[in-house]
Amino acid sequence: MIIQSIFPQFTIAELIFQVYHSGLLTFNHRQQLKVAILEQNLTEEDQTAINRLLHAVRRGWLKVVD
């Protein structure tokens, strides 16, 4: 799914890849996730990917930065 907003177009899969590749969840990533969750009907696959991302943050596998 492609997100339409003030941010450049991206897919949830691209966003998740960027976060896992860098190991960092930046402010921009969090804003993009917020827009995706609030403005779009997410597929079950997208919801699962976001849940896994949040689980990785809780476990300390990904670092949240500003």
mmCIF file as Biopython writes it, N, C-alpha, C and O atoms, coordinates in Angstrom:
data_model
#
loop_
_atom_site.group_PDB
_atom_site.id
_atom_site.type_symbol
_atom_site.label_atom_id
_atom_site.label_alt_id
_atom_site.label_comp_id
_atom_site.label_asym_id
_atom_site.label_entity_id
_atom_site.label_seq_id
_atom_site.pdbx_PDB_ins_code
_atom_site.Cartn_x
_atom_site.Cartn_y
_atom_site.Cartn_z
_atom_site.occupancy
_atom_site.B_iso_or_equiv
_atom_site.auth_seq_id
_atom_site.auth_asym_id
_atom_site.pdbx_PDB_model_num
ATOM 1   N N  . MET A ? 1  ? 0.830  -1.163 0.000  1.0 0.0 1  A 1 
ATOM 2   C CA . MET A ? 1  ? 0.000  0.000  0.000  1.0 0.0 1  A 1 
ATOM 3   C C  . MET A ? 1  ? 0.883  1.237  0.000  1.0 0.0 1  A 1 
ATOM 4   O O  . MET A ? 1  ? 1.887  1.286  0.711  1.0 0.0 1  A 1 
ATOM 5   N N  . ILE A ? 2  ? 0.516  2.231  -0.790 1.0 0.0 2  A 1 
ATOM 6   C CA . ILE A ? 2  ? 1.245  3.497  -0.847 1.0 0.0 2  A 1 
ATOM 7   C C  . ILE A ? 2  ? 0.476  4.533  -0.045 1.0 0.0 2  A 1 
ATOM 8   O O  . ILE A ? 2  ? -0.742 4.657  -0.177 1.0 0.0 2  A 1 
ATOM 9   N N  . ILE A ? 3  ? 1.189  5.271  0.782  1.0 0.0 3  A 1 
ATOM 10  C CA . ILE A ? 3  ? 0.587  6.263  1.656  1.0 0.0 3  A 1 
ATOM 11  C C  . ILE A ? 3  ? 0.595  7.621  0.953  1.0 0.0 3  A 1 
ATOM 12  O O  . ILE A ? 3  ? 1.632  8.062  0.457  1.0 0.0 3  A 1 
ATOM 13  N N  . GLN A ? 4  ? -0.568 8.284  0.911  1.0 0.0 4  A 1 
ATOM 14  C CA . GLN A ? 4  ? -0.687 9.622  0.329  1.0 0.0 4  A 1 
ATOM 15  C C  . GLN A ? 4  ? -0.689 10.641 1.462  1.0 0.0 4  A 1 
ATOM 16  O O  . GLN A ? 4  ? -1.580 10.617 2.311  1.0 0.0 4  A 1 
ATOM 17  N N  . SER A ? 5  ? 0.286  11.524 1.487  1.0 0.0 5  A 1 
ATOM 18  C CA . SER A ? 5  ? 0.338  12.541 2.530  1.0 0.0 5  A 1 
ATOM 19  C C  . SER A ? 5  ? 1.385  13.578 2.170  1.0 0.0 5  A 1 
ATOM 20  O O  . SER A ? 5  ? 1.834  13.651 1.026  1.0 0.0 5  A 1 
ATOM 21  N N  . ILE A ? 6  ? 1.772  14.385 3.158  1.0 0.0 6  A 1 
ATOM 22  C CA . ILE A ? 6  ? 2.799  15.397 2.941  1.0 0.0 6  A 1 
ATOM 23  C C  . ILE A ? 6  ? 4.184  14.776 2.835  1.0 0.0 6  A 1 
ATOM 24  O O  . ILE A ? 6  ? 5.121  15.416 2.357  1.0 0.0 6  A 1 
ATOM 25  N N  . PHE A ? 7  ? 4.313  13.544 3.277  1.0 0.0 7  A 1 
ATOM 26  C CA . PHE A ? 7  ? 5.594  12.851 3.183  1.0 0.0 7  A 1 
ATOM 27  C C  . PHE A ? 7  ? 5.748  12.265 1.785  1.0 0.0 7  A 1 
ATOM 28  O O  . PHE A ? 7  ? 4.754  12.023 1.100  1.0 0.0 7  A 1 
ATOM 29  N N  . PRO A ? 8  ? 6.976  12.038 1.360  1.0 0.0 8  A 1 
ATOM 30  C CA . PRO A ? 8  ? 7.162  11.359 0.077  1.0 0.0 8  A 1 
ATOM 31  C C  . PRO A ? 8  ? 6.460  10.005 0.106  1.0 0.0 8  A 1 
ATOM 32  O O  . PRO A ? 8  ? 6.328  9.394  1.166  1.0 0.0 8  A 1 
ATOM 33  N N  . GLN A ? 9  ? 6.019  9.546  -1.036 1.0 0.0 9  A 1 
ATOM 34  C CA . GLN A ? 9  ? 5.301  8.278  -1.083 1.0 0.0 9  A 1 
ATOM 35  C C  . GLN A ? 9  ? 6.214  7.133  -0.662 1.0 0.0 9  A 1 
ATOM 36  O O  . GLN A ? 9  ? 7.388  7.096  -1.030 1.0 0.0 9  A 1 
ATOM 37  N N  . PHE A ? 10 ? 5.680  6.225  0.090  1.0 0.0 10 A 1 
ATOM 38  C CA . PHE A ? 10 ? 6.428  5.070  0.548  1.0 0.0 10 A 1 
ATOM 39  C C  . PHE A ? 10 ? 5.446  3.940  0.796  1.0 0.0 10 A 1 
ATOM 40  O O  . PHE A ? 10 ? 4.241  4.164  0.917  1.0 0.0 10 A 1 
ATOM 41  N N  . THR A ? 11 ? 5.954  2.762  0.867  1.0 0.0 11 A 1 
ATOM 42  C CA . THR A ? 11 ? 5.129  1.635  1.282  1.0 0.0 11 A 1 
ATOM 43  C C  . THR A ? 11 ? 5.563  1.240  2.681  1.0 0.0 11 A 1 
ATOM 44  O O  . THR A ? 11 ? 6.678  1.541  3.108  1.0 0.0 11 A 1 
ATOM 45  N N  . ILE A ? 12 ? 4.692  0.578  3.373  1.0 0.0 12 A 1 
ATOM 46  C CA . ILE A ? 12 ? 5.012  0.118  4.719  1.0 0.0 12 A 1 
ATOM 47  C C  . ILE A ? 12 ? 6.226  -0.804 4.657  1.0 0.0 12 A 1 
ATOM 48  O O  . ILE A ? 12 ? 7.103  -0.732 5.518  1.0 0.0 12 A 1 
ATOM 49  N N  . ALA A ? 13 ? 6.283  -1.665 3.650  1.0 0.0 13 A 1 
ATOM 50  C CA . ALA A ? 13 ? 7.408  -2.599 3.517  1.0 0.0 13 A 1 
ATOM 51  C C  . ALA A ? 13 ? 8.732  -1.848 3.360  1.0 0.0 13 A 1 
ATOM 52  O O  . ALA A ? 13 ? 9.735  -2.239 3.956  1.0 0.0 13 A 1 
ATOM 53  N N  . GLU A ? 14 ? 8.745  -0.777 2.566  1.0 0.0 14 A 1 
ATOM 54  C CA . GLU A ? 14 ? 9.964  0.023  2.394  1.0 0.0 14 A 1 
ATOM 55  C C  . GLU A ? 14 ? 10.384 0.661  3.716  1.0 0.0 14 A 1 
ATOM 56  O O  . GLU A ? 14 ? 11.566 0.675  4.061  1.0 0.0 14 A 1 
ATOM 57  N N  . LEU A ? 15 ? 9.419  1.180  4.442  1.0 0.0 15 A 1 
ATOM 58  C CA . LEU A ? 15 ? 9.695  1.815  5.726  1.0 0.0 15 A 1 
ATOM 59  C C  . LEU A ? 15 ? 10.273 0.804  6.711  1.0 0.0 15 A 1 
ATOM 60  O O  . LEU A ? 15 ? 11.268 1.080  7.380  1.0 0.0 15 A 1 
ATOM 61  N N  . ILE A ? 16 ? 9.653  -0.354 6.796  1.0 0.0 16 A 1 
ATOM 62  C CA . ILE A ? 16 ? 10.126 -1.399 7.709  1.0 0.0 16 A 1 
ATOM 63  C C  . ILE A ? 16 ? 11.540 -1.819 7.334  1.0 0.0 16 A 1 
ATOM 64  O O  . ILE A ? 16 ? 12.384 -2.000 8.212  1.0 0.0 16 A 1 
ATOM 65  N N  . PHE A ? 17 ? 11.811 -1.976 6.038  1.0 0.0 17 A 1 
ATOM 66  C CA . PHE A ? 17 ? 13.154 -2.338 5.590  1.0 0.0 17 A 1 
ATOM 67  C C  . PHE A ? 17 ? 14.176 -1.291 6.014  1.0 0.0 17 A 1 
ATOM 68  O O  . PHE A ? 17 ? 15.243 -1.639 6.520  1.0 0.0 17 A 1 
ATOM 69  N N  . GLN A ? 18 ? 13.863 -0.017 5.815  1.0 0.0 18 A 1 
ATOM 70  C CA . GLN A ? 18 ? 14.784 1.062  6.192  1.0 0.0 18 A 1 
ATOM 71  C C  . GLN A ? 18 ? 15.103 1.028  7.685  1.0 0.0 18 A 1 
ATOM 72  O O  . GLN A ? 18 ? 16.254 1.196  8.088  1.0 0.0 18 A 1 
ATOM 73  N N  . VAL A ? 19 ? 14.080 0.810  8.492  1.0 0.0 19 A 1 
ATOM 74  C CA . VAL A ? 19 ? 14.269 0.799  9.941  1.0 0.0 19 A 1 
ATOM 75  C C  . VAL A ? 19 ? 15.128 -0.387 10.360 1.0 0.0 19 A 1 
ATOM 76  O O  . VAL A ? 19 ? 16.079 -0.223 11.125 1.0 0.0 19 A 1 
ATOM 77  N N  . TYR A ? 20 ? 14.803 -1.583 9.866  1.0 0.0 20 A 1 
ATOM 78  C CA . TYR A ? 20 ? 15.588 -2.767 10.236 1.0 0.0 20 A 1 
ATOM 79  C C  . TYR A ? 20 ? 17.008 -2.683 9.699  1.0 0.0 20 A 1 
ATOM 80  O O  . TYR A ? 20 ? 17.947 -3.128 10.359 1.0 0.0 20 A 1 
ATOM 81  N N  . HIS A ? 21 ? 17.174 -2.121 8.511  1.0 0.0 21 A 1 
ATOM 82  C CA . HIS A ? 21 ? 18.503 -2.013 7.914  1.0 0.0 21 A 1 
ATOM 83  C C  . HIS A ? 21 ? 19.407 -1.087 8.736  1.0 0.0 21 A 1 
ATOM 84  O O  . HIS A ? 21 ? 20.586 -1.379 8.938  1.0 0.0 21 A 1 
ATOM 85  N N  . SER A ? 22 ? 18.847 0.025  9.204  1.0 0.0 22 A 1 
ATOM 86  C CA . SER A ? 22 ? 19.646 0.979  9.978  1.0 0.0 22 A 1 
ATOM 87  C C  . SER A ? 22 ? 19.684 0.641  11.462 1.0 0.0 22 A 1 
ATOM 88  O O  . SER A ? 22 ? 20.618 1.025  12.165 1.0 0.0 22 A 1 
ATOM 89  N N  . GLY A ? 23 ? 18.673 -0.075 11.937 1.0 0.0 23 A 1 
ATOM 90  C CA . GLY A ? 23 ? 18.586 -0.377 13.364 1.0 0.0 23 A 1 
ATOM 91  C C  . GLY A ? 23 ? 18.042 0.781  14.179 1.0 0.0 23 A 1 
ATOM 92  O O  . GLY A ? 23 ? 18.028 0.729  15.408 1.0 0.0 23 A 1 
ATOM 93  N N  . LEU A ? 24 ? 17.589 1.838  13.487 1.0 0.0 24 A 1 
ATOM 94  C CA . LEU A ? 24 ? 17.102 3.040  14.149 1.0 0.0 24 A 1 
ATOM 95  C C  . LEU A ? 24 ? 15.696 3.396  13.680 1.0 0.0 24 A 1 
ATOM 96  O O  . LEU A ? 24 ? 15.387 3.324  12.490 1.0 0.0 24 A 1 
ATOM 97  N N  . LEU A ? 25 ? 14.862 3.777  14.619 1.0 0.0 25 A 1 
ATOM 98  C CA . LEU A ? 25 ? 13.529 4.280  14.311 1.0 0.0 25 A 1 
ATOM 99  C C  . LEU A ? 25 ? 13.559 5.777  14.570 1.0 0.0 25 A 1 
ATOM 100 O O  . LEU A ? 25 ? 13.515 6.212  15.721 1.0 0.0 25 A 1 
ATOM 101 N N  . THR A ? 26 ? 13.633 6.569  13.503 1.0 0.0 26 A 1 
ATOM 102 C CA . THR A ? 26 ? 13.779 8.010  13.624 1.0 0.0 26 A 1 
ATOM 103 C C  . THR A ? 26 ? 12.420 8.693  13.795 1.0 0.0 26 A 1 
ATOM 104 O O  . THR A ? 26 ? 11.366 8.070  13.666 1.0 0.0 26 A 1 
ATOM 105 N N  . PHE A ? 27 ? 12.482 9.986  14.088 1.0 0.0 27 A 1 
ATOM 106 C CA . PHE A ? 27 ? 11.266 10.780 14.207 1.0 0.0 27 A 1 
ATOM 107 C C  . PHE A ? 27 ? 10.460 10.735 12.904 1.0 0.0 27 A 1 
ATOM 108 O O  . PHE A ? 27 ? 9.237  10.596 12.928 1.0 0.0 27 A 1 
ATOM 109 N N  . ASN A ? 28 ? 11.152 10.853 11.778 1.0 0.0 28 A 1 
ATOM 110 C CA . ASN A ? 28 ? 10.483 10.815 10.479 1.0 0.0 28 A 1 
ATOM 111 C C  . ASN A ? 28 ? 9.791  9.471  10.257 1.0 0.0 28 A 1 
ATOM 112 O O  . ASN A ? 28 ? 8.665  9.434  9.761  1.0 0.0 28 A 1 
ATOM 113 N N  . HIS A ? 29 ? 10.439 8.385  10.612 1.0 0.0 29 A 1 
ATOM 114 C CA . HIS A ? 29 ? 9.817  7.067  10.489 1.0 0.0 29 A 1 
ATOM 115 C C  . HIS A ? 29 ? 8.554  6.987  11.339 1.0 0.0 29 A 1 
ATOM 116 O O  . HIS A ? 29 ? 7.525  6.475  10.899 1.0 0.0 29 A 1 
ATOM 117 N N  . ARG A ? 30 ? 8.649  7.504  12.570 1.0 0.0 30 A 1 
ATOM 118 C CA . ARG A ? 30 ? 7.483  7.461  13.456 1.0 0.0 30 A 1 
ATOM 119 C C  . ARG A ? 30 ? 6.337  8.285  12.896 1.0 0.0 30 A 1 
ATOM 120 O O  . ARG A ? 30 ? 5.178  7.882  12.997 1.0 0.0 30 A 1 
ATOM 121 N N  . GLN A ? 31 ? 6.646  9.436  12.306 1.0 0.0 31 A 1 
ATOM 122 C CA . GLN A ? 31 ? 5.604  10.271 11.705 1.0 0.0 31 A 1 
ATOM 123 C C  . GLN A ? 31 ? 4.953  9.548  10.525 1.0 0.0 31 A 1 
ATOM 124 O O  . GLN A ? 31 ? 3.732  9.586  10.375 1.0 0.0 31 A 1 
ATOM 125 N N  . GLN A ? 32 ? 5.746  8.899  9.702  1.0 0.0 32 A 1 
ATOM 126 C CA . GLN A ? 32 ? 5.209  8.156  8.568  1.0 0.0 32 A 1 
ATOM 127 C C  . GLN A ? 32 ? 4.315  7.014  9.036  1.0 0.0 32 A 1 
ATOM 128 O O  . GLN A ? 32 ? 3.261  6.768  8.449  1.0 0.0 32 A 1 
ATOM 129 N N  . LEU A ? 33 ? 4.726  6.324  10.080 1.0 0.0 33 A 1 
ATOM 130 C CA . LEU A ? 33 ? 3.893  5.254  10.631 1.0 0.0 33 A 1 
ATOM 131 C C  . LEU A ? 33 ? 2.585  5.800  11.177 1.0 0.0 33 A 1 
ATOM 132 O O  . LEU A ? 33 ? 1.527  5.200  10.988 1.0 0.0 33 A 1 
ATOM 133 N N  . LYS A ? 34 ? 2.660  6.940  11.855 1.0 0.0 34 A 1 
ATOM 134 C CA . LYS A ? 34 ? 1.450  7.554  12.407 1.0 0.0 34 A 1 
ATOM 135 C C  . LYS A ? 34 ? 0.468  7.919  11.295 1.0 0.0 34 A 1 
ATOM 136 O O  . LYS A ? 34 ? -0.730 7.658  11.401 1.0 0.0 34 A 1 
ATOM 137 N N  . VAL A ? 35 ? 0.985  8.521  10.239 1.0 0.0 35 A 1 
ATOM 138 C CA . VAL A ? 35 ? 0.127  8.882  9.110  1.0 0.0 35 A 1 
ATOM 139 C C  . VAL A ? 35 ? -0.502 7.632  8.498  1.0 0.0 35 A 1 
ATOM 140 O O  . VAL A ? 35 ? -1.693 7.621  8.187  1.0 0.0 35 A 1 
ATOM 141 N N  . ALA A ? 36 ? 0.286  6.597  8.329  1.0 0.0 36 A 1 
ATOM 142 C CA . ALA A ? 36 ? -0.212 5.355  7.734  1.0 0.0 36 A 1 
ATOM 143 C C  . ALA A ? 36 ? -1.317 4.746  8.588  1.0 0.0 36 A 1 
ATOM 144 O O  . ALA A ? 36 ? -2.332 4.285  8.067  1.0 0.0 36 A 1 
ATOM 145 N N  . ILE A ? 37 ? -1.117 4.747  9.881  1.0 0.0 37 A 1 
ATOM 146 C CA . ILE A ? 37 ? -2.097 4.137  10.780 1.0 0.0 37 A 1 
ATOM 147 C C  . ILE A ? 37 ? -3.380 4.963  10.843 1.0 0.0 37 A 1 
ATOM 148 O O  . ILE A ? 37 ? -4.475 4.402  10.849 1.0 0.0 37 A 1 
ATOM 149 N N  . LEU A ? 38 ? -3.256 6.274  10.889 1.0 0.0 38 A 1 
ATOM 150 C CA . LEU A ? 38 ? -4.424 7.129  11.061 1.0 0.0 38 A 1 
ATOM 151 C C  . LEU A ? 38 ? -5.203 7.386  9.783  1.0 0.0 38 A 1 
ATOM 152 O O  . LEU A ? 38 ? -6.422 7.552  9.831  1.0 0.0 38 A 1 
ATOM 153 N N  . GLU A ? 39 ? -4.526 7.424  8.638  1.0 0.0 39 A 1 
ATOM 154 C CA . GLU A ? 39 ? -5.205 7.846  7.412  1.0 0.0 39 A 1 
ATOM 155 C C  . GLU A ? 39 ? -5.548 6.724  6.445  1.0 0.0 39 A 1 
ATOM 156 O O  . GLU A ? 39 ? -6.305 6.949  5.501  1.0 0.0 39 A 1 
ATOM 157 N N  . GLN A ? 40 ? -5.028 5.548  6.644  1.0 0.0 40 A 1 
ATOM 158 C CA . GLN A ? 40 ? -5.210 4.497  5.662  1.0 0.0 40 A 1 
ATOM 159 C C  . GLN A ? 40 ? -5.816 3.248  6.283  1.0 0.0 40 A 1 
ATOM 160 O O  . GLN A ? 40 ? -5.706 2.997  7.483  1.0 0.0 40 A 1 
ATOM 161 N N  . ASN A ? 41 ? -6.460 2.476  5.414  1.0 0.0 41 A 1 
ATOM 162 C CA . ASN A ? 41 ? -6.898 1.143  5.814  1.0 0.0 41 A 1 
ATOM 163 C C  . ASN A ? 41 ? -5.739 0.213  5.541  1.0 0.0 41 A 1 
ATOM 164 O O  . ASN A ? 41 ? -5.433 -0.081 4.386  1.0 0.0 41 A 1 
ATOM 165 N N  . LEU A ? 42 ? -5.096 -0.248 6.588  1.0 0.0 42 A 1 
ATOM 166 C CA . LEU A ? 42 ? -3.930 -1.097 6.435  1.0 0.0 42 A 1 
ATOM 167 C C  . LEU A ? 42 ? -4.357 -2.535 6.175  1.0 0.0 42 A 1 
ATOM 168 O O  . LEU A ? 42 ? -5.364 -3.013 6.697  1.0 0.0 42 A 1 
ATOM 169 N N  . THR A ? 43 ? -3.569 -3.201 5.359  1.0 0.0 43 A 1 
ATOM 170 C CA . THR A ? 43 ? -3.808 -4.626 5.142  1.0 0.0 43 A 1 
ATOM 171 C C  . THR A ? 43 ? -3.363 -5.385 6.383  1.0 0.0 43 A 1 
ATOM 172 O O  . THR A ? 43 ? -2.663 -4.837 7.235  1.0 0.0 43 A 1 
ATOM 173 N N  . GLU A ? 44 ? -3.761 -6.622 6.483  1.0 0.0 44 A 1 
ATOM 174 C CA . GLU A ? 44 ? -3.340 -7.445 7.616  1.0 0.0 44 A 1 
ATOM 175 C C  . GLU A ? 44 ? -1.825 -7.626 7.614  1.0 0.0 44 A 1 
ATOM 176 O O  . GLU A ? 44 ? -1.198 -7.679 8.672  1.0 0.0 44 A 1 
ATOM 177 N N  . GLU A ? 45 ? -1.245 -7.721 6.426  1.0 0.0 45 A 1 
ATOM 178 C CA . GLU A ? 45 ? 0.207  -7.851 6.300  1.0 0.0 45 A 1 
ATOM 179 C C  . GLU A ? 45 ? 0.923  -6.604 6.836  1.0 0.0 45 A 1 
ATOM 180 O O  . GLU A ? 45 ? 1.932  -6.711 7.534  1.0 0.0 45 A 1 
ATOM 181 N N  . ASP A ? 46 ? 0.397  -5.430 6.504  1.0 0.0 46 A 1 
ATOM 182 C CA . ASP A ? 46 ? 0.981  -4.182 7.001  1.0 0.0 46 A 1 
ATOM 183 C C  . ASP A ? 46 ? 0.850  -4.082 8.518  1.0 0.0 46 A 1 
ATOM 184 O O  . ASP A ? 46 ? 1.790  -3.670 9.198  1.0 0.0 46 A 1 
ATOM 185 N N  . GLN A ? 47 ? -0.303 -4.453 9.044  1.0 0.0 47 A 1 
ATOM 186 C CA . GLN A ? 47 ? -0.514 -4.422 10.483 1.0 0.0 47 A 1 
ATOM 187 C C  . GLN A ? 47 ? 0.458  -5.359 11.190 1.0 0.0 47 A 1 
ATOM 188 O O  . GLN A ? 47 ? 1.010  -5.003 12.232 1.0 0.0 47 A 1 
ATOM 189 N N  . THR A ? 48 ? 0.671  -6.536 10.645 1.0 0.0 48 A 1 
ATOM 190 C CA . THR A ? 48 ? 1.607  -7.495 11.227 1.0 0.0 48 A 1 
ATOM 191 C C  . THR A ? 48 ? 3.023  -6.945 11.203 1.0 0.0 48 A 1 
ATOM 192 O O  . THR A ? 48 ? 3.759  -7.092 12.179 1.0 0.0 48 A 1 
ATOM 193 N N  . ALA A ? 49 ? 3.416  -6.312 10.098 1.0 0.0 49 A 1 
ATOM 194 C CA . ALA A ? 49 ? 4.764  -5.744 9.988  1.0 0.0 49 A 1 
ATOM 195 C C  . ALA A ? 49 ? 4.977  -4.640 11.019 1.0 0.0 49 A 1 
ATOM 196 O O  . ALA A ? 49 ? 6.040  -4.566 11.636 1.0 0.0 49 A 1 
ATOM 197 N N  . ILE A ? 50 ? 3.985  -3.789 11.208 1.0 0.0 50 A 1 
ATOM 198 C CA . ILE A ? 50 ? 4.089  -2.712 12.201 1.0 0.0 50 A 1 
ATOM 199 C C  . ILE A ? 50 ? 4.171  -3.300 13.605 1.0 0.0 50 A 1 
ATOM 200 O O  . ILE A ? 50 ? 4.951  -2.824 14.430 1.0 0.0 50 A 1 
ATOM 201 N N  . ASN A ? 51 ? 3.378  -4.322 13.882 1.0 0.0 51 A 1 
ATOM 202 C CA . ASN A ? 51 ? 3.426  -4.971 15.193 1.0 0.0 51 A 1 
ATOM 203 C C  . ASN A ? 51 ? 4.793  -5.589 15.457 1.0 0.0 51 A 1 
ATOM 204 O O  . ASN A ? 51 ? 5.300  -5.511 16.576 1.0 0.0 51 A 1 
ATOM 205 N N  . ARG A ? 52 ? 5.388  -6.198 14.450 1.0 0.0 52 A 1 
ATOM 206 C CA . ARG A ? 52 ? 6.723  -6.775 14.603 1.0 0.0 52 A 1 
ATOM 207 C C  . ARG A ? 52 ? 7.762  -5.687 14.848 1.0 0.0 52 A 1 
ATOM 208 O O  . ARG A ? 52 ? 8.692  -5.869 15.634 1.0 0.0 52 A 1 
ATOM 209 N N  . LEU A ? 53 ? 7.597  -4.567 14.175 1.0 0.0 53 A 1 
ATOM 210 C CA . LEU A ? 53 ? 8.506  -3.437 14.375 1.0 0.0 53 A 1 
ATOM 211 C C  . LEU A ? 53 ? 8.424  -2.938 15.821 1.0 0.0 53 A 1 
ATOM 212 O O  . LEU A ? 53 ? 9.450  -2.702 16.458 1.0 0.0 53 A 1 
ATOM 213 N N  . LEU A ? 54 ? 7.225  -2.780 16.324 1.0 0.0 54 A 1 
ATOM 214 C CA . LEU A ? 54 ? 7.043  -2.323 17.704 1.0 0.0 54 A 1 
ATOM 215 C C  . LEU A ? 54 ? 7.581  -3.350 18.700 1.0 0.0 54 A 1 
ATOM 216 O O  . LEU A ? 54 ? 8.149  -2.978 19.727 1.0 0.0 54 A 1 
ATOM 217 N N  . HIS A ? 55 ? 7.407  -4.617 18.406 1.0 0.0 55 A 1 
ATOM 218 C CA . HIS A ? 55 ? 7.950  -5.676 19.262 1.0 0.0 55 A 1 
ATOM 219 C C  . HIS A ? 55 ? 9.475  -5.587 19.308 1.0 0.0 55 A 1 
ATOM 220 O O  . HIS A ? 55 ? 10.077 -5.739 20.371 1.0 0.0 55 A 1 
ATOM 221 N N  . ALA A ? 56 ? 10.095 -5.342 18.160 1.0 0.0 56 A 1 
ATOM 222 C CA . ALA A ? 56 ? 11.559 -5.221 18.098 1.0 0.0 56 A 1 
ATOM 223 C C  . ALA A ? 56 ? 12.043 -4.027 18.912 1.0 0.0 56 A 1 
ATOM 224 O O  . ALA A ? 56 ? 13.102 -4.093 19.535 1.0 0.0 56 A 1 
ATOM 225 N N  . VAL A ? 57 ? 11.283 -2.944 18.914 1.0 0.0 57 A 1 
ATOM 226 C CA . VAL A ? 57 ? 11.648 -1.778 19.727 1.0 0.0 57 A 1 
ATOM 227 C C  . VAL A ? 57 ? 11.546 -2.139 21.208 1.0 0.0 57 A 1 
ATOM 228 O O  . VAL A ? 57 ? 12.454 -1.840 21.983 1.0 0.0 57 A 1 
ATOM 229 N N  . ARG A ? 58 ? 10.450 -2.778 21.602 1.0 0.0 58 A 1 
ATOM 230 C CA . ARG A ? 58 ? 10.279 -3.163 23.007 1.0 0.0 58 A 1 
ATOM 231 C C  . ARG A ? 58 ? 11.379 -4.100 23.481 1.0 0.0 58 A 1 
ATOM 232 O O  . ARG A ? 58 ? 11.823 -4.001 24.625 1.0 0.0 58 A 1 
ATOM 233 N N  . ARG A ? 59 ? 11.824 -5.006 22.620 1.0 0.0 59 A 1 
ATOM 234 C CA . ARG A ? 59 ? 12.872 -5.968 22.973 1.0 0.0 59 A 1 
ATOM 235 C C  . ARG A ? 59 ? 14.266 -5.351 22.964 1.0 0.0 59 A 1 
ATOM 236 O O  . ARG A ? 59 ? 15.225 -5.960 23.438 1.0 0.0 59 A 1 
ATOM 237 N N  . GLY A ? 60 ? 14.371 -4.144 22.426 1.0 0.0 60 A 1 
ATOM 238 C CA . GLY A ? 60 ? 15.671 -3.480 22.379 1.0 0.0 60 A 1 
ATOM 239 C C  . GLY A ? 60 ? 16.490 -3.791 21.135 1.0 0.0 60 A 1 
ATOM 240 O O  . GLY A ? 60 ? 17.667 -3.440 21.057 1.0 0.0 60 A 1 
ATOM 241 N N  . TRP A ? 61 ? 15.874 -4.445 20.172 1.0 0.0 61 A 1 
ATOM 242 C CA . TRP A ? 61 ? 16.571 -4.803 18.927 1.0 0.0 61 A 1 
ATOM 243 C C  . TRP A ? 61 ? 16.693 -3.599 17.999 1.0 0.0 61 A 1 
ATOM 244 O O  . TRP A ? 61 ? 17.583 -3.552 17.150 1.0 0.0 61 A 1 
ATOM 245 N N  . LEU A ? 62 ? 15.799 -2.631 18.161 1.0 0.0 62 A 1 
ATOM 246 C CA . LEU A ? 62 ? 15.836 -1.384 17.395 1.0 0.0 62 A 1 
ATOM 247 C C  . LEU A ? 62 ? 15.881 -0.223 18.382 1.0 0.0 62 A 1 
ATOM 248 O O  . LEU A ? 62 ? 15.292 -0.285 19.461 1.0 0.0 62 A 1 
ATOM 249 N N  . LYS A ? 63 ? 16.576 0.819  18.001 1.0 0.0 63 A 1 
ATOM 250 C CA . LYS A ? 63 ? 16.726 1.978  18.867 1.0 0.0 63 A 1 
ATOM 251 C C  . LYS A ? 63 ? 15.871 3.124  18.332 1.0 0.0 63 A 1 
ATOM 252 O O  . LYS A ? 63 ? 15.858 3.394  17.131 1.0 0.0 63 A 1 
ATOM 253 N N  . VAL A ? 64 ? 15.160 3.791  19.235 1.0 0.0 64 A 1 
ATOM 254 C CA . VAL A ? 64 ? 14.345 4.958  18.883 1.0 0.0 64 A 1 
ATOM 255 C C  . VAL A ? 64 ? 15.212 6.203  19.085 1.0 0.0 64 A 1 
ATOM 256 O O  . VAL A ? 64 ? 15.744 6.429  20.172 1.0 0.0 64 A 1 
ATOM 257 N N  . VAL A ? 65 ? 15.348 7.006  18.030 1.0 0.0 65 A 1 
ATOM 258 C CA . VAL A ? 65 ? 16.149 8.227  18.098 1.0 0.0 65 A 1 
ATOM 259 C C  . VAL A ? 65 ? 15.334 9.408  17.592 1.0 0.0 65 A 1 
ATOM 260 O O  . VAL A ? 65 ? 14.335 9.239  16.893 1.0 0.0 65 A 1 
ATOM 261 N N  . ASP A ? 66 ? 15.783 10.623 17.962 1.0 0.0 66 A 1 
ATOM 262 C CA . ASP A ? 66 ? 15.100 11.845 17.488 1.0 0.0 66 A 1 
ATOM 263 C C  . ASP A ? 66 ? 15.755 12.386 16.278 1.0 0.0 66 A 1 
ATOM 264 O O  . ASP A ? 66 ? 15.318 13.406 15.743 1.0 0.0 66 A 1 
#
